[in-house]
Amino acid sequence: MSTSLLLAIDVNRYHLQSAMDDADSFFNVGIWAMLFNKTHLSHEHTHNFWRDQLRTRERDFVAGSMFTRQGKDLPDTDAPEFMLLLVPFFIEWKKRLAARREDWDQMYDKQNPFELTVLQQKLVALWCITDFASLLDKHVPALNTFQP
């Protein structure tokens, strides 16, 4: 779940789920899949800590911050090779999502959330999907070097 949705649930407030919420959730699922991959599971203390944090309500903060702040340090750890190959992808993906969040916030009127048209929602979803697809296209050559 996105941070916005979790916050709304925690404070018992209405929240209109958006395409940005879906994109944030999809990013978190990707982080989860990487860290909990049973075939290539790292047992390094930091990675165990991240997995523990992903089980909490603060998981969005952890997923968002660990690669933008700490992901660059992963090559100096005992991280599995496949994790090291994914780090640049996740760092760049998070930066693109942050840029899309800014675009979204400029369109979104908190005073009147229903003013967003279906077209605006679809536009944001399309932006996020094309960002993801272009990142995959960019990073697939490096990811294909992985030898299990």
Buried (B, 14 or more C-beta within 10 A) or exposed (E): BBBBBBBBEEEEEEBEBBBBBBBBBBBBEBBBEBBEBEEBEBEBEBBEEBBEBBEEEEBBEBBBBBBBEBBEEBEEBEBBEBBBBBBBBBBBBBEBBEEBBEEBEEBBEEEEEEEBEEEBBEBBBEBBEEBBEEBEEEBEEEEEEEEE
